[in-house]
Amino acid sequence: MVDMTGTSWQQRYSASRIFTLRCRIADKPGMFAKLSDCLGRAGAHTGEINLVGLENEYKIRDVTVYLAEKKQLDKLLRMVKSIDGADIISVTDEILEIHRRGSIEVVSRVPIKNLTDLRMLYTPGVAAVCEEVKKDPATAWEMTGICDRVAIATNGTAVLGLGNIGPVASLPVMEGKAAIFAEFVGISGFPILIDTEDIDTFVETVVRIASGFGAIQLEDIAAPACFEIEEKLRAKLNIPVFHDDQHGTATVVLAALINAIKQTNKNPRRCSVVMLGAGAAGFAISQILLEFGIGDIVLYDSKGAIYRGRGENINPYKQQLAKVTNKNNEKGSLSEGFAGKDIFIGVSRPNMVSKEMVASMANDPIVLPLSNPVGEISKEEAIEAGAAIAADGRDINNALAYPGIFRGALDA
């Protein structure tokens, strides 16, 4: 549902959970006002309200509520139970419902209305197509769906905001990405769940199935394994291989910064960045920002600043970053790293940044807390602390980039 400006109510209320409450309310003046008061005191924003039935001296209403987190629901239900003449019949989790039975399906592009259609689509007619492809394998691009088909390959070891949850638990994410492919650019995305953390096994699995796809999207694979997997697949395959957590994220971050820098009249070559998170996203963002011409970047991981000569928790990819970032070899704490910086980018964990850190930055700082579903600091807190521009992972999302990138790659 959207408001009069076209903004979704979920975005408007920064809600991560949506529930529909089926309420039984006494048919007396002021009763719904009591319910509405409970919803407000529980921190819920109210969406659609529908009268769905009458029952003796009661009205049955469906009330949609938007919550920042699920634990608010328990508080809300307890408060409603205290109202004499009102109770909750049922609670529907709208997010779970939209994913029930999966968010994608395979459907025929060709109508099968009669026996002739069936025989052309399948046997015996399909044999003619097979013979054409055998004679000239290049024709498979046009004679099959390879030209519009992408494998979304994951092992579920680094699902944003959830960590290593395994391949099956990550499937709703892959199905969601496939649904976006289908809806926005007409690409058939197929989730490929690979139950291994061994790099060579993962690579070999993708290589063996790659002939049925026009491109490979790597998703939610932990660093540093993701870097080696991508490198090996690019060396072995002659189709596009794209790690969305790296390159999709880097693309949307650069696009956002180009606009933010214009809005704040900053010179990118004089801008300094403090970045929290040195995994796949942090690595790729750093590379693209340096190519763009950003003055300097100081990255922080769980062990502190990444600098030349650091010995703890350093892998070859972080060593590579240390060579081209952090010009002054800063070694201080994260809070010290914020001082005087023009830009903050967070690709780490929720609630890691305070208003005091933002306040210590240069004038008119740009603050991008991109951790999902909860950012390193809220946009509202960042603005209160002095940020000129603040945007989170809902505003700056890979979904703005990867569909078009893959559509262009396949068409090219």
C-alpha positions in Angstrom: 0.0 0.0 0.0 1.2 3.5 -0.8 0.4 7.0 0.5 -0.7 9.9 -1.7 2.9 10.6 -2.7 3.4 7.1 -3.9 5.7 6.1 -1.0 5.1 2.7 0.4 3.7 2.7 4.0 6.5 0.2 4.9 9.1 2.7 3.8 7.3 5.7 5.3 7.3 4.1 8.7 10.7 2.4 8.4 8.9 -0.8 9.3 10.5 -4.2 9.0 7.4 -6.2 9.9 3.8 -6.0 8.8 0.9 -7.8 10.5 -2.9 -7.9 10.0 -4.8 -8.1 13.2 -8.3 -9.6 13.0 -10.0 -7.8 15.9 -13.4 -8.4 17.6 -14.6 -5.0 19.0 -17.8 -4.2 20.9 -20.1 -2.2 18.7 -20.1 0.8 21.0 -19.0 4.4 20.6 -15.3 4.9 21.5 -14.3 1.3 21.4 -12.2 1.6 18.2 -10.5 4.7 19.7 -9.4 2.5 22.6 -7.9 0.0 20.3 -6.2 2.7 18.2 -4.7 4.2 21.4 -3.2 0.8 22.3 -1.7 0.5 18.9 -0.1 3.9 19.2 1.3 3.3 22.7 2.8 0.0 21.4 4.7 1.9 18.8 2.6 0.6 15.9 1.7 2.6 12.8 -1.8 1.8 11.5 -2.4 1.1 7.8 -5.6 -0.3 6.2 -8.7 -0.8 8.4 -11.4 -3.0 6.9 -14.8 -4.1 8.3 -15.0 -7.8 7.5 -18.0 -8.9 9.5 -20.6 -8.5 12.2 -21.1 -10.8 15.1 -24.0 -10.2 17.5 -22.9 -7.0 19.4 -19.4 -7.0 17.9 -17.7 -5.7 14.7 -14.9 -7.7 13.1 -12.2 -5.6 11.6 -8.9 -6.3 9.9 -6.3 -3.8 11.0 -2.9 -3.7 9.3 0.0 -2.5 11.5 3.6 -1.6 10.7 6.2 -2.4 13.3 10.0 -1.8 13.5 10.5 -5.2 15.0 8.5 -8.3 15.9 8.9 -8.0 19.7 6.5 -4.9 19.5 3.8 -7.3 18.5 3.8 -9.1 21.9 3.5 -5.8 23.7 0.6 -4.8 21.5 -1.3 -8.0 22.0 -0.9 -7.7 25.8 -2.3 -4.2 25.7 -5.3 -5.1 23.6 -6.2 -8.0 25.9 -6.5 -5.4 28.7 -9.4 -3.7 26.8 -12.8 -4.8 28.0 -14.9 -5.5 24.9 -12.0 -6.1 22.5 -9.8 -9.0 21.6 -7.6 -10.3 18.8 -9.1 -13.3 16.8 -6.0 -13.9 14.7 -2.7 -12.4 13.6 -1.4 -12.8 10.1 2.3 -12.1 9.3 2.0 -10.5 5.9 5.7 -11.0 5.0 5.5 -14.7 5.8 2.3 -15.0 3.8 3.7 -13.4 0.7 6.5 -15.9 0.7 4.3 -18.9 1.4 4.9 -21.6 -1.3 7.7 -19.5 -2.6 7.8 -16.2 -4.4 8.6 -17.6 -7.9 7.3 -20.3 -10.3 8.1 -21.7 -13.7 5.4 -21.0 -16.3 5.3 -21.8 -20.0 6.0 -18.9 -22.4 4.2 -20.8 -25.1 0.4 -21.5 -24.8 -0.5 -25.1 -25.2 -4.1 -25.0 -26.5 -4.3 -28.1 -28.6 -2.5 -31.3 -29.6 -0.6 -29.5 -32.4 0.9 -27.0 -29.9 1.9 -29.8 -27.6 3.6 -31.8 -30.4 5.5 -28.7 -31.6 6.6 -27.7 -28.1 7.6 -31.2 -27.1 7.9 -34.5 -28.9 8.2 -35.0 -31.9 8.7 -31.3 -32.9 11.4 -30.5 -30.3 13.8 -32.9 -32.0 14.2 -30.5 -34.8 15.4 -27.8 -32.4 17.8 -30.3 -30.8 19.3 -31.1 -34.2 19.8 -27.4 -35.0 21.7 -26.8 -31.7 23.8 -29.9 -32.1 24.8 -28.7 -35.6 25.6 -25.2 -34.3 25.8 -24.9 -30.5 25.7 -21.1 -30.8 22.1 -21.3 -31.8 21.2 -22.4 -28.3 21.3 -18.7 -27.3 18.2 -18.0 -29.5 16.6 -21.4 -29.6 16.4 -21.9 -25.8 15.9 -19.7 -22.8 19.7 -19.4 -22.1 19.6 -15.8 -23.4 17.2 -14.8 -20.5 18.4 -17.2 -17.8 20.6 -16.5 -14.8 21.8 -18.9 -12.1 21.7 -17.3 -8.6 24.3 -19.4 -6.8 24.8 -19.3 -3.0 25.9 -21.3 0.0 24.2 -19.0 2.4 27.4 -18.2 4.4 27.0 -14.5 4.5 23.3 -13.4 4.3 23.1 -9.7 4.9 22.1 -9.0 8.5 21.8 -12.7 9.3 25.3 -14.2 8.8 25.9 -17.9 8.0 22.4 -19.4 7.9 23.1 -22.0 5.3 21.7 -22.5 1.8 18.1 -23.6 2.5 17.5 -20.7 5.0 18.8 -18.3 2.4 16.4 -19.6 -0.3 13.8 -16.8 0.3 16.5 -14.2 -0.5 17.3 -16.0 -3.7 13.7 -16.3 -4.7 13.1 -12.7 -3.9 16.0 -11.7 -6.2 14.6 -14.0 -8.9 11.2 -12.3 -8.6 12.8 -8.9 -9.1 14.6 -10.2 -12.2 11.3 -11.5 -13.7 9.3 -8.4 -12.8 11.7 -5.7 -13.8 13.7 -7.0 -16.7 12.2 -10.3 -17.9 15.0 -12.5 -16.7 14.4 -16.0 -15.4 16.5 -16.3 -12.2 17.0 -19.8 -10.9 18.2 -20.2 -7.2 21.1 -22.7 -7.0 21.8 -23.8 -3.5 25.2 -25.3 -3.0 25.7 -27.0 0.3 29.4 -26.6 0.8 31.9 -24.1 2.2 34.7 -25.7 0.1 35.8 -23.2 -2.6 36.8 -25.8 -5.2 33.6 -27.8 -4.7 31.5 -24.7 -5.1 33.3 -23.7 -8.2 33.1 -27.1 -9.8 29.4 -27.3 -9.1 28.7 -24.0 -10.9 31.0 -24.9 -13.8 29.1 -28.2 -14.4 25.7 -26.4 -14.6 26.8 -23.2 -16.3 26.0 -24.4 -19.8 22.3 -24.0 -19.1 22.6 -20.3 -18.2 23.5 -17.0 -19.8 25.1 -15.6 -16.7 26.0 -16.4 -13.1 25.0 -14.3 -10.1 27.0 -15.1 -6.9 25.1 -14.2 -3.8 25.6 -14.2 0.0 29.0 -16.0 0.1 31.3 -15.1 2.9 34.6 -13.3 2.4 37.3 -14.1 1.7 36.0 -17.3 -0.1 33.8 -15.2 -2.3 36.8 -13.4 -3.9 38.5 -16.7 -4.9 35.2 -18.2 -6.1 34.5 -15.3 -8.4 38.1 -15.2 -9.7 38.1 -19.0 -10.5 34.7 -18.9 -12.2 35.6 -16.0 -14.4 38.7 -17.9 -15.5 36.8 -21.0 -16.3 33.6 -19.7 -17.8 32.9 -17.6 -21.0 29.7 -16.1 -19.6 29.3 -13.1 -17.2 30.0 -13.9 -13.5 28.9 -11.2 -11.1 29.1 -11.2 -7.3 26.2 -8.9 -6.3 27.4 -8.3 -2.7 30.5 -6.8 -4.2 29.7 -5.1 -7.5 26.0 -4.5 -7.1 26.6 -2.8 -3.8 29.5 -0.8 -5.1 27.4 0.4 -8.1 24.6 1.8 -6.0 26.9 3.3 -3.4 28.9 5.1 -6.1 25.6 6.4 -7.7 24.4 7.7 -4.4 27.7 9.4 -3.6 27.9 11.1 -7.0 24.5 12.7 -6.2 25.3 13.4 -2.6 28.6 15.0 -3.4 26.9 17.3 -5.9 24.2 18.2 -3.4 26.8 19.2 -0.8 29.2 20.9 -3.2 32.1 18.7 -2.2 35.2 17.9 -4.3 35.5 14.1 -4.4 39.3 14.3 -4.6 39.3 16.2 -1.3 36.8 13.9 0.4 37.8 11.4 3.1 35.8 8.3 3.8 35.5 6.3 7.0 34.0 2.8 6.2 32.9 0.2 8.6 33.1 -3.3 7.1 35.9 -4.8 5.1 34.2 -7.8 3.7 33.0 -8.4 0.1 31.0 -5.1 0.0 33.7 -3.0 1.6 36.4 -4.3 -0.7 34.4 -3.6 -3.8 33.2 -0.2 -2.7 36.7 0.9 -1.8 37.9 -0.2 -5.3 35.2 1.7 -7.2 35.5 4.8 -5.0 39.3 5.0 -5.6 38.7 4.6 -9.3 36.1 7.4 -9.1 38.7 9.7 -7.5 37.8 9.8 -3.8 40.7 11.3 -1.8 41.1 8.7 0.9 39.4 5.8 2.6 40.0 4.4 6.1 38.4 1.0 6.6 37.5 -0.6 9.9 36.7 -4.3 10.6 36.0 -6.1 13.8 39.7 -5.6 14.8 40.0 -1.9 14.1 41.5 0.1 11.3 43.1 -1.6 8.3 46.6 -0.2 7.9 50.0 -1.1 6.5 51.8 -3.4 8.8 48.7 -4.7 10.7 49.3 -8.3 11.7 46.0 -9.4 13.3 43.0 -10.7 11.3 44.5 -9.8 7.9 44.0 -11.7 4.7 45.5 -11.1 1.2 42.5 -9.0 0.2 42.7 -6.7 3.3 46.4 -6.4 2.7 45.6 -5.3 -0.8 43.3 -2.7 0.6 45.9 -1.5 3.1 48.3 -0.7 0.2 45.9 1.7 -1.5 43.8 3.2 1.4 44.5 4.9 4.7 47.2 7.3 3.4 48.2 8.4 6.9 48.2 4.8 8.2 45.6 5.7 10.9 45.4 3.1 13.7 43.0 4.7 16.1 39.6 3.5 17.3 36.4 3.7 15.2 35.2 6.8 17.0 38.6 8.5 16.4 38.4 7.5 12.7 35.2 9.6 12.3 36.9 12.8 13.3 37.1 15.2 10.3 35.9 12.7 7.7 33.5 13.8 5.0 31.7 10.5 4.3 30.7 7.5 6.4 29.7 4.2 4.7 28.5 1.3 6.8 28.4 -2.3 5.5 28.8 -4.0 8.9 26.4 -4.5 11.8 23.5 -2.6 13.3 23.9 0.2 15.9 27.7 0.5 15.7 27.7 4.3 15.2 26.7 7.0 17.7 25.5 10.5 17.2 28.7 11.8 18.7 30.7 10.1 16.0 28.7 11.8 13.3 29.0 15.1 15.1 32.8 14.8 15.0 32.9 14.6 11.2 33.6 17.5 8.8 30.9 20.0 8.0 27.9 18.7 6.1 28.9 15.1 6.2 27.3 12.3 4.1 26.2 9.3 6.2 25.3 6.0 4.5 24.5 3.3 7.2 23.7 0.4 4.8 23.5 -2.6 7.1 20.1 -4.4 6.8 17.6 -4.6 8.2 18.9 -2.2 10.8 21.6 0.3 10.0 24.8 1.3 11.9 22.9 4.4 12.9 19.4 5.5 11.9 18.9 8.2 9.3 17.0 10.3 11.8 19.8 10.2 14.3 22.4 11.0 11.7 20.5 14.1 10.6 20.1 15.2 14.2 23.8 14.8 14.6 24.6 17.1 11.7 24.6 15.0 8.6 23.7 16.9 5.5 22.5 13.7 3.7 21.7 10.4 5.2 20.5 7.3 3.4 20.2 3.6 4.5 20.1 0.2 2.9 16.5 0.6 2.0 17.3 3.7 -0.1 20.6 2.4 -1.5 19.8 -1.1 -2.5 21.3 -3.6 -4.9 17.9 -4.1 -6.5 18.4 -0.7 -8.2 21.4 -2.0 -10.1 21.7 -5.8 -10.6 18.5 -6.3 -12.8 19.7 -3.7 -15.4 23.3 -4.8 -15.2 22.3 -8.4 -16.1 19.8 -7.4 -18.7 22.5 -5.4 -20.4 25.1 -8.1 -20.1 22.8 -10.7 -21.6 21.7 -8.5 -24.4 25.3 -7.5 -25.2 
